C-alpha cells in the first residue's frame, strides 16, 4: 500500500493551529495546518509521515472488520433515567418514540439509518435546551446554538459566541455531555486553551479531566460511525 491507495487527505487551515497535525479516522484522514503554512511544507510533512499514515489507516480498517454489527436492544440517552427499549418491526414511520413506556420503535427497512436519524432528531430537540440550562447555571451567556454531526469535534464556539454541539453527545452520560457544554461556554470568556480557560472550566466542572478522558476514550457505536 502507498499514499495513493489512501483516501484523499482533507486539509484544514486553522488560525489557532501552531503546527501540522494528522488525524486518521475509520473513514477519513485530516491534516490541520497553520494558516501561514505553504503547500510545499504540507506535502513534505505528508511524505515524511507516509509509513505512519499507511500503518494507522490499516489498523483503523481492521477495527471496522472486528466490530460487532448487531443492533442494540436498548438505548441510553443523557437526559433519561431509564434506557429506551428498542423494537425493530415493520411500520410506516421510520421511528416512533414512546416515552411513557420507555420504548423506541424502529422500522426494520433500514434500522441502522433510522436509529441514527432518531438520535439526531432527539439531539436537536434536547441539546439546545440543556446548553441553555448549563449556561444559566454557570452564568456564561452565548449566542446561537446549532446541532450537527461533525466527525472529529464534540463542539465549537465562534468569536460571536455561537456554539455548535455534536448530536452524538446525547449517547453519553449526562456529566460527560455537561462537560462539553461547559468547555464551549468557557470559550465565550477565553477564546483559546490557555491556563485561564482551563481555570474557568474547573470552576464549573471539578472533574473535567476525568470527563475529558472518558469522552476521548469511549468509542461511538458502529451504526453512528459508518452511516
Order of alpha helices (4+ residues) and beta strands (2+ residues): beta-beta-beta-alpha-alpha-beta-beta-beta-beta-alpha-beta-beta-beta-alpha-alpha-alpha-alpha
